[in-house]
Amino acid sequence: MYRIRFHGRGGQGMKTASRVLGTAFFQQGFQVQDAPRYGAERRGAPIFAYVRASRTAINERGVIRHPDLVAIADDSLVSSPAAGVLQGLGPGTTMLINSHDTPEVWRHRLNLDATILIVPVGEEVTDRADLPFAGMVCAAAAARLVGVIGREALAAAIREELGAHGNALADRNIETALHTYDLMQDHAGAVTEGTEISAENYASPQWIDLPLENAGRAAPSIHAAATSTLLKTGLWRTMRPEIDYTHCNRCWWVCSTFCPDSAIRVNEAGLPEIDYDHCKGCLICVAKCPPHAIEAIPEHLAQAREEKAHAAKTPDR
């Protein structure tokens, strides 16, 4: 069975990439699963999508924890714990990264045994961050890497998935995808099917318990305008960014500009401050901070630390 994960940010087309690759596998006679997985559903937030493909019935369910191929459309996600890019990687895993850096640089950074390849792009692409059709490029490269999907099947899959949006858009995506497919010819078949996973080795996931609250607090009805501040979207967070001011360079325009929810403001001293009531924990600030002054910690550990500090300040009655 082929197990493939796509990682990117909202708006980069990772859901479409998984659907195109899944449909292409189906065109070649495979049984297929493909589905996206969202965190905070908004542009810029880390998301991933996965594809399983097998010649026989697929009995596995849920997210892919031991992928044969991981395709990454945004290399800033590699260092983000919340994105989970590195989860389950083993010696047999191939990483496909959209990056300016070489495979050797990434191999040195990550110290992994996995095979690392860079997303191929044409000479006309000067900024990989603005790579057009990033999701489609990743899907096409993945199709070539597995070595069992032909050019016709890939083009037909794109036409099927995007045809409703007009022939012009489908044609542009097909042209881009086939160009990438041809650029990856030296690596055709580099990704092989993974072995079957026994249920005897199943490891249960780390569940996060969410206690029930009174509906008056947990499900408020807000109908008036200009009340978005009343919706504390920080409650969605599972990872919390924290600023180490001893390393902060006060380059406030970076973290405050990249924050998609404007949850980072700059005080009069020029220091950034995070609004935890509305920070959703996308961790873009962690990836973009030049001096690496922002780190991510699990939210439950941060809350436990706050409760301990509060208890220490509260006098005994």
TAMOZI-V344262 format. One record per residue. RES is the residue in one small letter. SS is DSSP state (helix for helix, strand for strand, loop for the rest). BURIAL is 1 if it has 16 or more other ideal C-beta (glycine too) atoms within 10 Angstrom, else 0. Layout:
res->(RES	RES)
ss->(SS	SS)
burial->(BURIAL	BURIAL)
This chain:
res->(m	y	r	i	r	f	h	g	r	g	g	q	g	m	k	t	a	s	r	v	l	g	t	a	f	f	q	q	g	f	q	v	q	d	a	p	r	y	g	a	e	r	r	g	a	p	i	f	a	y	v	r	a	s	r	t	a	i	n	e	r	g	v	i	r	h	p	d	l	v	a	i	a	d	d	s	l	v	s	s	p	a	a	g	v	l	q	g	l	g	p	g	t	t	m	l	i	n	s	h	d	t	p	e	v	w	r	h	r	l	n	l	d	a	t	i	l	i	v	p	v	g	e	e	v	t	d	r	a	d	l	p	f	a	g	m	v	c	a	a	a	a	a	r	l	v	g	v	i	g	r	e	a	l	a	a	a	i	r	e	e	l	g	a	h	g	n	a	l	a	d	r	n	i	e	t	a	l	h	t	y	d	l	m	q	d	h	a	g	a	v	t	e	g	t	e	i	s	a	e	n	y	a	s	p	q	w	i	d	l	p	l	e	n	a	g	r	a	a	p	s	i	h	a	a	a	t	s	t	l	l	k	t	g	l	w	r	t	m	r	p	e	i	d	y	t	h	c	n	r	c	w	w	v	c	s	t	f	c	p	d	s	a	i	r	v	n	e	a	g	l	p	e	i	d	y	d	h	c	k	g	c	l	i	c	v	a	k	c	p	p	h	a	i	e	a	i	p	e	h	l	a	q	a	r	e	e	k	a	h	a	a	k	t	p	d	r)
ss->(loop	strand	strand	strand	strand	strand	strand	strand	strand	loop	loop	loop	loop	helix	helix	helix	helix	helix	helix	helix	helix	helix	helix	helix	helix	helix	helix	loop	loop	loop	strand	strand	strand	strand	strand	strand	strand	loop	loop	loop	loop	loop	loop	loop	loop	strand	strand	strand	strand	strand	strand	strand	strand	strand	loop	loop	loop	loop	loop	loop	loop	loop	loop	loop	loop	loop	loop	loop	strand	strand	strand	strand	loop	loop	helix	helix	helix	loop	loop	loop	helix	helix	helix	loop	loop	loop	loop	loop	loop	loop	loop	loop	loop	strand	strand	strand	strand	loop	loop	loop	loop	loop	helix	helix	helix	helix	helix	helix	helix	helix	loop	loop	loop	loop	strand	strand	strand	strand	loop	loop	loop	loop	loop	loop	loop	loop	loop	helix	helix	helix	loop	loop	loop	helix	helix	helix	helix	helix	helix	helix	helix	helix	helix	helix	helix	helix	loop	loop	loop	loop	helix	helix	helix	helix	helix	helix	helix	helix	helix	helix	helix	helix	helix	helix	helix	loop	helix	helix	helix	helix	helix	helix	helix	helix	helix	helix	helix	helix	helix	helix	helix	helix	helix	loop	helix	helix	helix	loop	loop	loop	loop	loop	loop	loop	loop	loop	loop	loop	helix	helix	helix	loop	loop	loop	loop	loop	loop	loop	loop	loop	loop	loop	loop	loop	helix	helix	helix	helix	loop	loop	loop	loop	loop	loop	loop	loop	loop	helix	helix	helix	loop	loop	helix	helix	helix	helix	loop	loop	strand	strand	strand	strand	strand	loop	loop	loop	loop	loop	loop	loop	loop	helix	helix	helix	helix	helix	helix	helix	loop	loop	loop	loop	loop	strand	strand	strand	loop	loop	loop	loop	loop	strand	strand	strand	loop	loop	loop	loop	loop	loop	loop	loop	loop	helix	helix	helix	helix	helix	loop	loop	loop	loop	loop	strand	strand	strand	strand	strand	helix	helix	helix	helix	helix	helix	helix	helix	helix	helix	helix	helix	helix	helix	helix	loop	loop	loop	loop)
burial->(1	1	1	1	1	1	1	1	1	1	0	1	1	1	1	1	1	1	1	1	1	1	1	1	1	1	1	1	0	1	0	1	1	1	0	1	1	0	1	1	0	1	0	1	1	1	1	1	1	1	1	1	1	1	0	0	0	0	0	0	0	0	1	1	1	0	1	1	1	1	1	1	1	1	1	1	1	1	1	1	1	1	1	1	1	1	0	0	1	0	0	1	1	1	1	1	1	1	1	0	0	0	0	0	0	1	0	0	0	1	0	1	0	1	1	1	1	1	1	1	1	0	0	0	0	0	0	1	0	0	1	0	1	1	1	1	1	1	1	1	1	1	1	1	1	1	0	1	1	0	0	0	1	1	1	0	1	1	1	1	1	1	0	0	0	0	0	0	0	1	0	1	1	1	0	1	1	1	0	1	1	0	1	1	0	0	1	0	0	1	1	0	0	1	0	0	0	0	0	0	0	0	0	0	0	0	0	0	0	0	0	0	0	0	0	0	0	0	0	0	0	0	0	0	0	0	0	0	0	0	0	0	1	1	0	0	1	0	1	1	1	0	1	0	0	0	0	1	0	0	0	1	0	1	1	1	0	1	1	1	1	0	1	1	0	0	0	0	0	0	0	1	0	1	1	1	0	1	1	1	1	1	1	1	1	1	1	0	1	0	0	0	1	1	1	1	0	1	1	0	0	1	0	0	0	0	0	0	0	0	0	0	0	0	0	0	0)
